[in-house]
Amino acid sequence: AEIEASGIVADNRWPGRLCGAWRDEWGRIGTFWARALDDREPRYLYLRGAGRTHLPPYGLSDVLRHPSRERRELLLVEGLVDVHHLRAKGIANVAAIGSARIQPDTLARLAKHGIETVTLALDNDESGREALARAIDRTSRLAHAPALRVLHPAELGDAKDPDEYVRTHGVDRLRELVRNAECGVTWRTFDRMRHLE
């Protein structure tokens, strides 16, 4: 009865997909997601009638279980499944935005949970680069937001995202990239000038 009430089985596109719960900061389920395991589109489905705009980044509730001194830094990626892959490799402080759109108030709310620095490691494509630019432009104006650092998409080389990079080069190489991530404002300054000769 609870499964039927959730609305998951109301959508005949869900069977055969990997499913998970997207939780709020306190671990309460806000919505469900389902990811295709093949090339089916849309790749991700979300529960009808349960928006994600009020929810924190996916996986944040697990990060917030760590002692405050261990959660000062957060790695923020795009893909929901990437969170699980990276955690399986030992990267505990990781969460996902679920798309290439980051809301400034989402980043500002992270500071209220003791997160001081967010390293944005978005996908190595144009939408990932544009999302980085928007996030930095909007968040840098906020008085209370974590410091933003950027893992430059070009640092991922041929990999589409951090998860693929880890599968190709290993988790220690990704850790090194995250350690060397640059200040978001510095990255944005040079990004604005990249078309200049």
Buried (B, 14 or more C-beta within 10 A) or exposed (E): EEEEEBBBEEEEEBEEBEEBBBBBBEEEBBBBBBBBEEEEEEEBBBBEEBEBEEBBBBBBBBBBEEEEEEBEBBBBBBBBBBBBBBBEBEBBBBBBBBBBEBBBEBBBBBBEBBBEBBBBBBBBBEEBBBBBBBBBBBBBEEEEBBBBBBBBBEBBEEBBBBBBBBEEBEBEEBBEBBEEBBEBBEBBEEBEEEEEE
